Amino acid sequence: MHRRIIVPSALAASLLLAIPASAADFSPGAPGIGDSYYPASGNGGYDVSHYDLRLKYQPATDLLEGTATLVGTTKQNLSRFNLDLGLKVSEVRVNGQRATFATSGEHELEVTPATPLAKNKSLSVVVRYAGKPSELKIGGWTAWHRTPDGGVAAQEPDSAVWWFPSNDHPLDKATFDVSVLVPDGTQAISNGVLQSQSSRLGWTRFNWRSNKPQATYLATLAVGRFDITTDRTANGLPVLNAYSKDLGDNDGAARASIERTAEVAEWLESLYGPYPFNSLGGYVPNVTSGYALETQTRPFYSPRQFANGANVSVVVHELAHQWYGDSVSVADWKDIWINEGFARYSQWLWSEKEGEGTAQELADYVYGSRAADDPFWTVKPGDPGADDQFHIAVYDRGALALQALRNAVGDEDFFAVLKGWPQEHAYGNARVADFVTYAERVSGKPLAALFDTWLYQPVKPAAPAATAAGLAAAPAAEAPGGKAPGAARTPVAPKSWKKIAATNTIHEHDGH
């Protein structure tokens, strides 16, 4: 029997007033954070402040089991929100209550809480999941390396979706606790400080803490058999380096480079101010890749970086990123120059310090050795496009822009800018335009035209612009064999160039 109920209008109005918010007041969070190059990266509607990852990994089978707890705050009235994860989920809880969930796309986990979430409220999310990261491909590529004795997560611009649920974009940085259970005799390496280590029933648990805001792609996990060295800096920071036990002929060169980490960091502090994190180090797993990555506090190095001998220049590059890229992160991936241009220029400054070629000589070489019709000049470091995000022009032409700035404002203001910028934006995000504004403020000079020339014009800056920036093209000279002067000679590479060029593969992300 259907009974019709008539409610007086006054009573109906009072009932409506008793309802705290209508369903229309709540809406799903965006499935992307709004990045120019990667629209699907990250999510909207909430902000994560801390990740607690409790993991178990079996190297023999590549099975990863995890319970991730995310702590944060809602940024809108949420009916549903997304996380980024590619592994299979078995349970999700939001604020202690079971939530329903579904998957969409290649890595979207859509979570619907039992009750809608009000804006500006505390949020906790627990996700139980498992899978074999090596079997996960997204867009045809992977951030997970299988090694003979384990596995490694290290990639840019994405790596988190292979091993933990997250808001996967540098705009949402958080602190991390990473606890990993692995078979005895195997180590688990991650970011920050090793808080504790304990063994029971054939398994060993490693507990790591990274206590400063960290972008998700800068979180790393390496499981395998490592030889670990530890030390402390003069300021008391713990230093931990890890070398795979099967690096073969590259072992000695890797150690000769990475064991200078503390020395390089102390020198970088003189340029960029106090080291921003709670530990130092690096690790070299037995992977077949050729790149390196500035994973926060503990950079990842491929063994191939040391195939031709020790190369401290790559250590300089990755440690410079701890200030430029890690502490100050991109607000949008199109702003990659504020990471890579500065890390490359740091290599030039190291060359200058070591007496192997000044930054000016390196800049002159880069400018003079590239013809005007070289495609190198068509890439705009200030906005290179997703396909050219890690093009060599972002590095070398990006460093040229900094030498042009140095010559325009003088050393005193230039180095004041280099040191002040990472302090002003510490643990935050920034854009190229923010750096231009800051450099103008410190130097008191208009610099928009200079940066437009060197970062945004898809052509080789003409001779007048190069001269104004203090850069020299290859000069005319008498050619060998008594030929008449007038033909430009081939520029001579500074002594450090070979070592710097050997690091050009550092961000060849296995084809991504």
C-alpha positions as CSV (number, residue, x, y, z in Angstrom):
1,M,0.0,0.0,0.0
2,H,1.3,3.4,-0.9
3,R,0.5,6.2,1.6
4,R,0.8,9.8,0.5
5,I,2.0,12.1,3.2
6,I,1.3,15.8,3.1
7,V,3.6,18.1,5.0
8,P,2.5,21.7,5.8
9,S,4.8,24.2,4.1
10,A,6.0,25.8,7.3
11,L,7.0,22.3,8.7
12,A,8.7,21.5,5.4
13,A,10.7,24.6,5.6
14,S,11.8,23.9,9.2
15,L,12.8,20.3,8.1
16,L,15.0,21.8,5.4
17,L,16.7,24.1,7.8
18,A,17.5,21.2,10.0
19,I,19.5,19.5,7.3
20,P,23.1,20.8,7.6
21,A,23.8,20.9,3.8
22,S,22.1,19.6,0.7
23,A,23.7,17.0,-1.6
24,A,24.2,19.8,-4.0
25,D,26.7,21.5,-1.7
26,F,29.1,18.5,-2.1
27,S,30.8,17.6,-5.3
28,P,33.7,15.3,-6.5
29,G,37.2,16.6,-6.3
30,A,38.9,17.1,-9.7
31,P,40.7,14.0,-11.1
32,G,43.7,16.3,-11.9
33,I,45.4,19.1,-10.1
34,G,45.6,21.3,-13.3
35,D,49.1,20.8,-14.6
36,S,49.8,22.2,-18.1
37,Y,51.7,19.1,-19.3
38,Y,50.1,16.3,-17.3
39,P,46.4,17.0,-16.8
40,A,45.8,13.7,-15.1
41,S,48.5,14.1,-12.5
42,G,47.4,14.8,-9.0
43,N,43.9,15.5,-7.8
44,G,41.7,18.3,-6.5
45,G,39.7,18.8,-3.3
46,Y,42.2,17.9,-0.6
47,D,45.7,18.4,0.5
48,V,47.9,15.7,2.1
49,S,50.3,16.7,4.9
50,H,51.7,13.2,5.8
51,Y,52.1,9.7,4.4
52,D,52.6,6.7,6.6
53,L,53.5,3.7,4.4
54,R,53.7,0.2,5.9
55,L,55.0,-2.1,3.3
56,K,56.1,-5.7,2.8
57,Y,58.1,-6.7,-0.3
58,Q,59.2,-10.1,-1.5
59,P,62.1,-9.7,-4.0
60,A,61.8,-13.3,-5.3
61,T,58.2,-12.6,-6.6
62,D,58.1,-8.8,-6.8
63,L,55.0,-8.9,-4.6
64,L,54.4,-5.6,-2.8
65,E,51.8,-5.4,-0.1
66,G,51.0,-2.1,1.5
67,T,48.8,-0.2,4.0
68,A,49.0,3.5,3.4
69,T,47.6,6.1,5.7
70,L,47.3,9.6,4.3
71,V,46.6,12.5,6.7
72,G,45.4,15.8,5.3
73,T,42.7,18.4,5.0
74,T,39.7,18.8,2.7
75,K,39.8,21.9,0.5
76,Q,36.1,21.8,-0.6
77,N,32.9,20.0,0.3
78,L,33.7,16.6,-1.1
79,S,31.3,13.9,-2.2
80,R,34.1,11.9,-3.7
81,F,37.8,12.2,-4.3
82,N,40.6,10.6,-6.3
83,L,43.9,9.1,-5.4
84,D,46.6,8.1,-7.8
85,L,47.6,4.4,-7.6
86,G,48.1,1.6,-10.2
87,L,48.1,-1.5,-7.8
88,K,45.0,-3.5,-6.8
89,V,43.1,-2.1,-3.8
90,S,41.3,-4.3,-1.3
91,E,40.0,-1.8,1.2
92,V,39.7,1.9,1.8
93,R,38.7,3.7,5.0
94,V,38.0,7.4,5.2
95,N,38.0,8.9,8.7
96,G,37.8,5.4,10.2
97,Q,34.7,4.3,8.1
98,R,34.7,1.9,5.2
99,A,34.5,3.7,1.9
100,T,33.4,2.5,-1.5
101,F,35.9,2.8,-4.3
102,A,36.3,2.2,-8.0
103,T,39.1,2.6,-10.6
104,S,39.2,4.6,-13.8
105,G,41.8,5.5,-16.4
106,E,45.3,4.0,-15.8
107,H,45.9,5.1,-12.2
108,E,42.8,6.8,-10.8
109,L,41.3,5.4,-7.6
110,E,37.9,7.0,-7.0
111,V,37.0,7.0,-3.3
112,T,33.4,7.7,-2.1
113,P,33.3,8.2,1.7
114,A,30.4,6.8,3.8
115,T,29.4,10.4,4.5
116,P,30.3,13.5,2.5
117,L,33.3,15.5,3.7
118,A,33.0,19.1,4.8
119,K,35.5,21.7,3.7
120,N,38.6,22.5,5.8
121,K,38.2,19.5,8.0
122,S,40.9,16.9,9.0
123,L,41.1,13.9,6.7
124,S,42.5,10.5,7.1
125,V,42.5,7.8,4.4
126,V,43.7,4.2,4.9
127,V,44.3,2.2,1.7
128,R,45.2,-1.5,1.7
129,Y,46.6,-2.7,-1.6
130,A,48.9,-5.2,-3.3
131,G,50.5,-6.1,-6.6
132,K,53.6,-6.6,-8.6
133,P,54.9,-3.2,-9.6
134,S,57.0,-4.6,-12.5
135,E,53.8,-5.7,-14.2
136,L,52.3,-2.2,-14.1
137,K,52.7,-0.1,-17.2
138,I,51.2,3.4,-17.5
139,G,51.3,5.1,-20.9
140,G,53.6,2.3,-22.0
141,W,56.3,3.0,-19.5
142,T,57.3,2.1,-15.9
143,A,59.0,3.8,-13.0
144,W,59.8,0.4,-11.3
145,H,63.1,-1.3,-11.9
146,R,63.4,-5.0,-11.2
147,T,67.0,-5.9,-10.1
148,P,68.6,-9.3,-9.6
149,D,68.0,-8.9,-5.8
150,G,64.9,-6.7,-5.5
151,G,63.2,-3.6,-7.0
152,V,63.6,0.2,-7.1
153,A,61.1,3.0,-7.5
154,A,62.7,6.1,-9.0
155,Q,61.4,8.2,-11.9
156,E,60.3,11.7,-13.0
157,P,57.7,13.1,-13.3
158,D,55.8,10.1,-11.8
159,S,56.8,7.1,-9.7
160,A,54.5,7.0,-6.7
161,V,51.6,5.2,-8.5
162,W,53.8,2.1,-8.7
163,W,54.1,1.7,-5.0
164,F,51.8,3.9,-2.9
165,P,48.5,5.9,-3.2
166,S,49.0,9.6,-3.4
167,N,48.1,13.0,-4.6
168,D,50.8,12.7,-7.2
169,H,52.0,16.2,-8.1
170,P,54.7,18.5,-6.7
171,L,52.0,21.0,-5.6
172,D,50.9,18.7,-2.8
173,K,54.1,18.0,-0.8
174,A,54.0,16.1,2.5
175,T,56.2,14.5,5.1
176,F,56.8,10.7,5.0
177,D,57.2,7.7,7.3
178,V,58.2,4.6,5.2
179,S,58.3,1.2,7.0
180,V,59.4,-1.7,4.9
181,L,59.5,-5.4,5.7
182,V,61.9,-7.5,3.6
183,P,63.6,-10.9,3.9
184,D,66.6,-11.1,6.2
185,G,69.8,-10.3,4.4
186,T,68.0,-7.7,2.2
187,Q,67.9,-4.0,2.9
188,A,65.2,-1.4,2.2
189,I,66.5,2.1,1.4
190,S,64.2,5.2,1.4
191,N,64.3,8.9,2.1
192,G,65.5,10.7,5.2
193,V,66.8,9.1,8.4
194,L,66.7,5.4,9.3
195,Q,64.8,5.5,12.6
196,S,65.1,1.9,13.5
197,Q,65.7,-1.6,12.2
198,S,64.5,-4.9,13.7
199,S,64.3,-8.6,12.7
200,R,61.9,-11.4,13.5
201,L,61.1,-14.8,12.0
202,G,63.2,-14.3,8.9
203,W,62.1,-10.8,8.0
204,T,63.7,-7.4,8.8
205,R,61.8,-4.1,9.1
206,F,63.4,-0.8,8.2
207,N,61.7,2.4,9.3
208,W,62.6,5.7,7.5
209,R,61.4,9.2,8.2
210,S,61.6,12.3,5.9
211,N,60.5,15.2,8.1
212,K,60.3,18.0,5.5
213,P,57.7,18.5,2.8
214,Q,58.5,16.2,-0.1
215,A,57.0,15.8,-3.5
216,T,55.6,12.4,-4.3
217,Y,58.0,11.7,-7.2
218,L,60.9,12.4,-4.9
219,A,59.9,9.6,-2.6
220,T,62.0,6.5,-3.4
221,L,62.2,2.8,-2.4
222,A,65.0,0.5,-3.1
223,V,65.1,-3.1,-2.0
224,G,68.1,-5.3,-2.5
225,R,71.5,-6.3,-1.1
226,F,73.6,-3.2,-0.4
227,D,76.9,-2.3,1.1
228,I,76.0,0.7,3.3
229,T,78.4,3.4,4.5
230,T,77.4,5.9,7.2
231,D,78.9,9.1,8.6
232,R,78.0,12.5,9.9
233,T,78.7,16.0,8.6
234,A,80.4,18.7,10.6
235,N,76.9,20.0,11.5
236,G,75.8,16.5,12.6
237,L,73.7,15.5,9.7
238,P,73.6,11.8,9.1
239,V,75.1,10.6,5.8
240,L,74.1,7.2,4.4
241,N,75.2,5.9,1.0
242,A,74.2,2.5,-0.4
243,Y,75.9,0.5,-3.1
244,S,74.5,-2.7,-4.7
245,K,76.8,-5.6,-4.0
246,D,76.9,-6.5,-7.7
247,L,78.0,-3.3,-9.3
248,G,81.0,-5.0,-10.9
249,D,83.5,-2.7,-12.6
250,N,81.5,0.4,-11.8
251,D,81.7,-0.1,-8.0
252,G,85.0,1.8,-7.3
253,A,84.1,4.8,-9.5
254,A,80.7,5.0,-7.9
255,R,82.1,5.1,-4.4
256,A,84.8,7.5,-5.4
257,S,82.1,9.9,-6.6
258,I,79.3,9.4,-4.0
259,E,81.5,9.3,-1.0
260,R,82.2,13.0,-1.7
261,T,78.6,13.8,-1.1
262,A,79.2,15.7,2.2
263,E,82.0,17.7,0.7
264,V,79.9,18.7,-2.3
265,A,76.9,19.6,0.0
266,E,79.1,21.8,2.2
267,W,80.3,23.7,-0.9
268,L,76.7,24.0,-2.2
269,E,75.7,25.5,1.2
270,S,78.1,28.4,0.4
271,L,76.1,29.1,-2.7
272,Y,72.5,28.3,-1.7
273,G,72.4,28.6,2.0
274,P,71.9,25.8,4.7
275,Y,71.1,22.3,3.5
276,P,67.3,22.1,3.8
277,F,66.8,18.5,4.9
278,N,67.5,16.0,7.7
279,S,70.0,13.7,6.0
280,L,72.4,13.3,3.1
281,G,73.4,10.4,0.9
282,G,72.9,8.5,-2.3
283,Y,72.4,5.0,-3.6
284,V,73.4,3.0,-6.6
285,P,71.3,-0.1,-7.3
286,N,72.1,-2.7,-9.9
287,V,69.7,-1.3,-12.6
288,T,70.3,-1.1,-16.4
289,S,69.1,2.5,-16.8
290,G,71.4,5.4,-17.4
291,Y,69.8,8.2,-15.6
292,A,70.1,9.7,-12.1
293,L,67.4,11.4,-10.0
294,E,67.3,13.9,-7.2
295,T,65.2,11.7,-4.8
296,Q,65.0,13.9,-1.7
297,T,67.9,13.5,0.7
298,R,69.1,10.3,-1.1
299,P,69.7,10.7,-4.9
300,F,69.4,7.7,-7.1
301,Y,72.3,7.0,-9.4
302,S,72.5,4.4,-12.2
303,P,75.7,2.4,-12.4
304,R,76.2,3.6,-16.0
305,Q,76.9,7.1,-14.7
306,F,80.3,5.7,-13.5
307,A,81.1,3.5,-16.5
308,N,84.0,5.8,-17.5
309,G,85.3,6.4,-14.0
310,A,84.5,8.7,-11.1
311,N,82.3,11.7,-11.9
312,V,81.6,14.1,-9.1
313,S,79.8,16.4,-11.5
314,V,76.7,14.2,-11.4
315,V,76.8,14.3,-7.6
316,V,76.9,18.1,-7.8
317,H,73.9,18.1,-10.2
318,E,71.7,15.9,-8.0
319,L,72.7,17.6,-4.7
320,A,72.0,21.0,-6.2
321,H,68.5,19.8,-6.8
322,Q,68.0,19.4,-3.1
323,W,67.7,23.2,-3.1
324,Y,66.5,23.8,-6.7
325,G,63.8,21.2,-7.3
326,D,63.3,19.5,-4.0
327,S,63.0,22.3,-1.4
328,V,61.7,24.7,-4.0
329,S,59.6,22.6,-6.4
330,V,57.9,23.4,-9.6
331,A,54.3,24.7,-9.4
332,D,53.7,23.3,-12.9
333,W,55.9,20.9,-14.9
334,K,56.4,23.6,-17.6
335,D,58.6,25.4,-15.0
336,I,61.2,22.6,-15.2
337,W,63.9,25.2,-15.9
338,I,64.0,26.3,-12.2
339,N,65.1,22.7,-11.5
340,E,67.4,21.7,-14.4
341,G,68.9,25.0,-15.4
342,F,70.2,25.6,-11.9
343,A,71.4,22.1,-11.4
344,R,73.4,22.3,-14.7
345,Y,74.8,25.7,-13.8
346,S,75.9,24.3,-10.4
347,Q,78.1,21.9,-12.4
348,W,79.5,24.8,-14.2
349,L,80.3,26.5,-10.9
350,W,81.9,23.3,-9.7
351,S,84.1,23.3,-12.8
352,E,85.0,26.9,-12.0
353,K,85.9,26.0,-8.4
354,E,88.0,23.0,-9.6
355,G,90.0,25.1,-12.1
356,E,88.7,23.0,-15.1
357,G,86.9,25.8,-16.9
358,T,85.0,28.8,-15.8
359,A,81.2,29.2,-16.1
360,Q,81.9,31.9,-18.7
361,E,84.1,29.5,-20.7
362,L,81.5,26.8,-20.6
363,A,78.8,29.3,-21.6
364,D,80.9,30.5,-24.5
365,Y,81.5,26.9,-25.6
366,V,77.8,26.1,-25.5
367,Y,76.9,29.2,-27.5
368,G,79.7,29.0,-30.0
369,S,79.5,25.2,-30.7
370,R,75.8,25.2,-31.7
371,A,75.0,26.6,-35.1
372,A,71.9,28.8,-35.5
373,D,70.1,26.1,-37.4
374,D,70.7,23.5,-34.7
375,P,67.3,22.3,-33.3
376,F,68.7,22.8,-29.9
377,W,67.7,26.5,-30.2
378,T,64.1,25.7,-31.0
379,V,63.5,24.3,-27.5
380,K,62.3,27.0,-25.0
381,P,63.7,26.2,-21.6
382,G,61.1,28.4,-19.9
383,D,58.3,26.3,-21.4
384,P,59.8,23.4,-23.4
385,G,56.6,21.3,-23.9
386,A,56.0,17.9,-22.3
387,D,57.9,16.0,-25.1
388,D,61.0,18.2,-24.5
389,Q,60.8,18.6,-20.8
390,F,64.2,16.9,-20.4
391,H,65.8,18.1,-23.6
392,I,69.5,19.0,-23.4
393,A,68.5,22.6,-24.2
394,V,66.6,22.8,-20.8
395,Y,70.0,22.1,-19.2
396,D,72.5,23.8,-21.3
397,R,70.5,26.7,-22.7
398,G,69.0,27.0,-19.3
399,A,72.4,27.4,-17.8
400,L,73.3,29.9,-20.5
401,A,70.4,32.1,-19.3
402,L,71.9,32.1,-15.8
403,Q,75.3,33.1,-17.1
404,A,73.6,35.9,-19.1
405,L,71.9,37.0,-15.8
406,R,75.2,36.9,-14.0
407,N,76.9,39.1,-16.5
408,A,73.9,41.5,-16.5
409,V,73.7,42.1,-12.8
410,G,77.2,41.3,-11.6
411,D,78.5,38.7,-9.2
412,E,77.4,40.3,-6.0
413,D,73.7,40.5,-6.9
414,F,73.8,37.2,-8.9
415,F,75.0,35.1,-6.0
416,A,72.7,37.0,-3.6
417,V,69.8,35.8,-5.9
418,L,71.1,32.2,-6.0
419,K,71.3,32.1,-2.2
420,G,68.1,34.1,-1.4
421,W,65.7,32.4,-3.8
422,P,65.7,28.9,-2.1
423,Q,65.4,30.5,1.3
424,E,62.4,32.7,0.3
425,H,60.6,29.7,-1.3
426,A,61.8,26.9,1.0
427,Y,59.6,23.8,1.1
428,G,57.2,25.4,-1.4
429,N,56.6,25.7,-5.1
430,A,57.4,28.4,-7.6
431,R,57.3,29.3,-11.3
432,V,59.8,30.8,-13.7
433,A,58.0,34.1,-13.5
434,D,58.5,34.1,-9.7
435,F,62.2,33.8,-10.2
436,V,62.3,36.6,-12.8
437,T,60.4,38.9,-10.3
438,Y,62.8,37.9,-7.5
439,A,65.9,38.6,-9.6
440,E,64.6,42.0,-10.6
441,R,63.8,42.9,-6.9
442,V,67.3,41.9,-5.7
443,S,69.2,43.5,-8.6
444,G,67.0,46.5,-9.1
445,K,67.2,45.9,-12.8
446,P,64.5,45.1,-15.4
447,L,65.2,41.6,-16.6
448,A,62.1,40.5,-18.4
449,A,63.7,41.0,-21.9
450,L,66.8,39.1,-20.9
451,F,64.9,36.1,-19.8
452,D,62.6,36.3,-22.8
453,T,65.6,36.1,-25.1
454,W,67.3,33.2,-23.4
455,L,64.3,31.2,-22.1
456,Y,61.4,31.7,-24.5
457,Q,62.5,32.6,-28.0
458,P,62.8,29.5,-30.2
459,V,65.9,30.8,-32.0
460,K,69.6,31.2,-31.3
461,P,70.0,34.7,-29.7
462,A,71.7,36.9,-32.3
463,A,75.3,38.2,-31.9
464,P,74.2,41.5,-30.4
465,A,72.1,39.8,-27.7
466,A,75.0,37.4,-27.0
467,T,77.4,40.3,-26.8
468,A,75.1,42.2,-24.4
469,A,74.9,39.1,-22.3
470,G,78.7,38.7,-22.2
471,L,78.8,35.6,-24.4
472,A,81.3,35.2,-27.1
473,A,80.7,33.4,-30.4
474,A,83.5,31.5,-31.9
475,P,85.9,34.2,-33.0
476,A,87.5,34.5,-36.4
477,A,91.1,33.4,-36.6
478,E,93.7,32.2,-39.1
479,A,92.9,28.7,-40.0
480,P,95.6,25.9,-40.0
481,G,97.6,25.6,-43.1
482,G,97.9,29.3,-43.7
483,K,94.3,29.9,-44.8
484,A,93.0,33.4,-44.7
485,P,91.4,34.7,-41.5
486,G,87.7,35.1,-41.4
487,A,86.4,31.6,-40.9
488,A,85.2,31.0,-37.4
489,R,87.4,28.5,-35.5
490,T,85.9,25.4,-33.8
491,P,85.4,26.3,-30.1
492,V,87.6,24.6,-27.7
493,A,85.8,22.6,-25.0
494,P,86.9,23.4,-21.4
495,K,88.6,20.6,-19.5
496,S,85.4,19.8,-17.5
497,W,83.1,19.5,-20.5
498,K,83.6,15.8,-21.0
499,K,82.5,15.0,-17.4
500,I,79.6,17.4,-17.6
501,A,78.5,15.9,-20.9
502,A,78.7,12.5,-19.4
503,T,75.8,13.4,-17.2
504,N,73.6,14.3,-20.1
505,T,71.8,11.0,-19.7
506,I,70.8,11.8,-16.1
507,H,67.2,12.3,-17.1
508,E,66.8,10.0,-20.0
509,H,63.9,8.4,-18.3
510,D,64.0,5.1,-20.1
511,G,62.1,6.5,-23.1
512,H,59.6,8.5,-21.1
